[in-house]
Amino acid sequence: MKINLFFNVVLTSICCLFLSACGNPSNFTNSENTTETKYSMKENKIPTASPAQTETPKIEKADYKMTVEELVDEFMREGATSEDLKKKYANKRIAVTGRVTMFSFEPNDATPPFVFLSAPDGKRSVTCYVSDKDTEGRRKISKGKIVTMQGTHDEFTLAGVLPSLGECFVLEAEQTNSR
């Protein structure tokens, strides 16, 4: 019980630091029900890439394919240990599907470009830190879309803490916004 309270306090503190560092949440996405998305918090422009960056990189097959609910439930389940989760998921390619609830592609000192994918209940989420190489995938992201992203889970694995993936690429994104 004390451990869960400790992790909740730590996670809440991290979220507060993140939100205070990032400023106004409206900088991340439009609050209107449109498909227009702010890709740059400063200029509202789609990031440009050099020709070498626009090539779609080869994405290796995922070791695991799951929904946000399944991945989060695995990390939060009763009896899960950090060691067991590390053995199963550390440095593995994980494809996860969920609804985009927030994102920012404007890197800053506090956080790299990210996408929050949430479960339908809105209470469970996975943070996907977007690869610099996925310039094409970024164009497919907008708030409310159901997307599948693939990334790797590093060796920093804690039971009872929401999982995150690094070097993520967009594999699939629904064609229209659905809310």
C-alpha positions in Angstrom: 0.0 0.0 0.0 2.8 2.4 0.9 4.6 1.5 -2.4 1.5 2.3 -4.5 1.1 5.6 -2.6 4.8 6.4 -3.2 4.4 5.7 -7.0 1.2 7.7 -7.2 3.0 10.7 -5.5 6.0 10.4 -7.8 3.8 10.0 -11.0 1.6 13.0 -9.9 4.8 15.1 -9.3 6.2 14.2 -12.7 2.9 15.1 -14.4 2.8 18.4 -12.6 6.4 19.2 -13.6 5.6 18.3 -17.2 2.5 20.4 -17.4 4.2 23.4 -15.8 7.2 23.1 -18.1 5.1 22.8 -21.2 2.8 25.7 -20.4 -0.6 26.2 -21.9 -2.2 22.8 -22.9 -3.8 24.5 -25.9 -0.4 24.6 -27.4 -0.5 20.9 -28.0 -3.7 20.5 -30.0 -6.7 22.4 -31.3 -9.6 22.6 -28.9 -12.0 22.9 -31.9 -13.6 19.9 -33.6 -11.5 20.1 -36.7 -9.0 17.9 -38.4 -6.4 20.7 -38.5 -3.6 20.0 -36.1 -0.8 22.2 -34.8 2.5 20.5 -35.6 4.6 23.4 -34.3 3.6 25.2 -31.2 5.3 28.4 -32.4 4.5 28.6 -36.1 1.6 26.2 -36.8 3.5 24.6 -39.6 4.2 21.0 -40.6 7.8 20.3 -39.9 9.9 20.0 -43.0 12.5 17.4 -43.5 15.4 17.0 -45.8 15.0 14.4 -48.6 17.0 11.9 -46.6 14.6 12.2 -43.7 11.5 11.8 -45.8 12.2 8.2 -46.7 10.1 5.8 -44.7 12.4 3.7 -42.6 12.0 -0.1 -42.6 10.0 -1.0 -39.5 10.7 -4.4 -38.1 7.8 -6.7 -37.1 6.5 -6.1 -33.5 7.4 -8.6 -30.8 4.0 -7.8 -29.2 0.8 -6.3 -30.6 -1.8 -5.1 -28.0 -4.2 -2.4 -27.1 -3.4 0.3 -24.5 -5.7 -1.5 -22.1 -3.8 -4.7 -22.4 -0.3 -3.2 -22.0 -1.3 -1.0 -19.1 -3.2 -3.8 -17.3 0.0 -5.9 -17.7 2.1 -3.3 -15.9 -0.6 -2.5 -13.2 -1.8 -6.0 -12.5 -1.7 -7.4 -9.0 1.4 -9.4 -8.4 3.3 -8.0 -11.4 7.0 -7.5 -10.6 9.4 -5.1 -12.2 11.8 -8.0 -12.9 9.2 -10.1 -14.7 8.1 -7.1 -16.8 11.7 -6.3 -17.6 12.3 -9.9 -18.8 9.3 -9.8 -21.0 9.3 -6.3 -22.4 12.7 -4.7 -22.1 14.1 -3.7 -25.5 11.2 -5.4 -27.3 9.2 -3.9 -30.2 5.7 -3.3 -29.0 2.8 -2.2 -31.3 0.1 -0.5 -29.2 -3.3 0.8 -30.4 -5.2 3.6 -28.7 -6.9 7.0 -29.1 -4.7 10.1 -29.3 -5.5 12.3 -26.3 -2.6 14.7 -26.4 0.6 15.2 -28.4 3.5 17.5 -29.0 6.0 17.4 -31.8 7.9 20.5 -30.6 10.9 19.2 -28.6 12.0 21.2 -25.6 14.2 20.8 -22.6 11.5 19.0 -20.6 10.4 16.4 -23.0 11.0 15.0 -26.6 8.1 14.8 -29.1 5.4 12.5 -27.7 1.9 11.1 -28.2 -0.4 10.0 -25.4 -2.5 7.0 -26.5 -5.4 6.3 -24.2 -7.8 3.4 -23.5 -11.6 4.1 -24.2 -12.1 4.6 -20.4 -9.6 7.5 -20.5 -8.0 6.3 -17.3 -5.2 4.3 -18.8 -2.5 5.6 -21.2 0.8 4.8 -22.8 3.3 7.5 -23.7 4.9 7.0 -27.1 8.1 9.1 -27.7 8.1 9.7 -31.4 11.2 8.9 -33.5 12.9 11.8 -35.3 12.8 9.6 -38.4 8.9 9.4 -38.5 8.2 12.7 -40.2 5.5 11.1 -42.4 3.8 9.4 -39.4 3.5 12.7 -37.5 1.2 14.1 -40.2 -1.3 11.3 -39.5 -1.7 12.2 -35.8 -4.5 14.3 -34.5 -6.4 14.4 -31.3 -9.2 11.8 -31.1 -7.8 9.5 -33.8 -7.3 5.8 -33.2 -3.7 5.0 -34.1 -1.3 2.1 -33.8 2.2 3.0 -32.9 5.3 0.8 -32.5 8.2 1.5 -30.3 10.6 -0.2 -27.8 10.3 -0.4 -24.1 13.6 0.3 -22.5 15.1 -1.5 -19.5 13.7 1.1 -17.0 10.7 -1.0 -16.1 8.6 -0.6 -13.0 5.5 -2.5 -12.0 2.6 -0.2 -11.1 3.9 2.6 -13.3 2.3 3.4 -16.7 4.5 2.1 -19.5 6.2 4.3 -22.2 7.7 3.4 -25.5 10.6 5.1 -27.2 11.6 5.5 -30.9 7.9 5.2 -31.9 6.6 5.1 -35.5 3.0 5.4 -36.6 1.9 2.1 -38.2 -1.7 2.9 -38.8 -4.1 5.8 -38.3 -7.8 6.0 -38.9 -8.6 8.2 -41.9 -11.0 10.6 -40.1 -11.4 12.0 -36.6 -13.9 10.1 -34.4 -14.7 11.4 -31.0 
